[in-house]
Amino acid sequence: MVAVHTTYSPQGPFLGFRCSAAGNRFMQPRRKAPHRLVFFNFNCGVWEQWEVLAAGEGGGDADWRNAAWSQAPFVFRSRRMPQVGKGCFRI
């Protein structure tokens, strides 16, 4: 498990995750190893957008925009490569 401080950027129904420790780059999935998720691009394009699949302790389809973000588990899926970047993150 890796702990990273990120800020999120809403892009309509999608989110983008930016990390200041990575030079303010956005997180995106990669097709090949060694790293499937990287902070690569300075712009939040389609490759850097993430869909919220589930939010909150129940893991259901809660409205994440109004939910309390303190230590809540979220499940995200990449907009461009859903098979690569699907995972649960604790925010």
C-alpha positions in Angstrom: 0.0 0.0 0.0 1.3 3.4 -0.9 0.2 6.7 0.8 0.2 9.7 -1.4 -1.2 13.2 -0.7 -3.3 14.2 -3.8 -5.7 16.9 -4.6 -8.7 16.2 -6.8 -9.9 18.1 -9.8 -13.5 17.6 -10.8 -14.1 17.2 -14.6 -17.8 16.8 -15.0 -18.8 13.3 -13.7 -15.0 12.4 -13.5 -12.2 13.2 -11.2 -8.5 13.9 -11.8 -5.8 13.3 -9.1 -2.9 15.6 -8.9 0.2 15.1 -6.7 2.4 18.0 -5.7 5.2 15.6 -4.8 5.2 14.4 -8.4 5.6 17.9 -9.8 1.8 18.6 -9.9 1.2 15.8 -12.4 -2.0 13.9 -12.8 -2.4 10.2 -12.1 -3.0 8.0 -15.2 -3.0 4.2 -15.9 -0.3 2.7 -18.1 -0.6 -0.3 -20.4 2.7 -1.9 -19.5 4.7 -2.6 -16.3 6.6 -1.9 -14.2 4.1 0.7 -12.9 0.5 0.4 -13.8 -0.4 3.8 -12.2 1.9 6.8 -12.6 1.8 10.6 -12.1 2.7 11.6 -15.7 0.8 14.4 -17.3 0.4 18.1 -16.3 -3.0 18.3 -18.1 -6.1 16.5 -17.0 -7.2 14.8 -20.2 -9.2 11.6 -20.9 -6.3 9.4 -19.7 -6.2 11.2 -16.4 -9.9 11.1 -15.6 -11.4 8.6 -13.1 -15.0 7.5 -12.5 -16.3 6.9 -9.0 -17.9 3.5 -8.9 -18.7 3.3 -5.2 -18.2 5.6 -2.2 -18.6 5.4 1.5 -18.6 2.7 4.1 -21.4 0.8 2.4 -19.6 0.7 -0.9 -22.8 1.5 -2.7 -23.7 4.0 -5.3 -23.7 7.0 -2.9 -23.5 10.6 -4.1 -19.8 11.1 -3.5 -20.1 14.9 -4.2 -22.0 15.3 -0.9 -20.4 12.6 1.2 -17.9 13.2 4.0 -14.4 12.5 2.6 -12.8 11.8 5.9 -11.3 8.3 5.8 -14.0 7.1 3.4 -13.2 4.2 1.0 -13.8 5.0 -2.7 -13.6 2.7 -5.8 -12.4 4.3 -9.0 -12.1 3.2 -12.6 -10.1 4.8 -15.3 -12.1 6.5 -18.0 -9.7 5.4 -20.8 -8.5 2.0 -19.5 -11.1 0.5 -17.2 -9.4 -2.9 -17.1 -6.1 -1.4 -15.8 -6.9 1.3 -13.2 -9.7 -0.2 -11.1 -9.0 -0.2 -7.4 -10.1 0.9 -4.0 -8.6 3.9 -2.4 -9.0 5.1 1.1 -9.4 8.9 1.2 
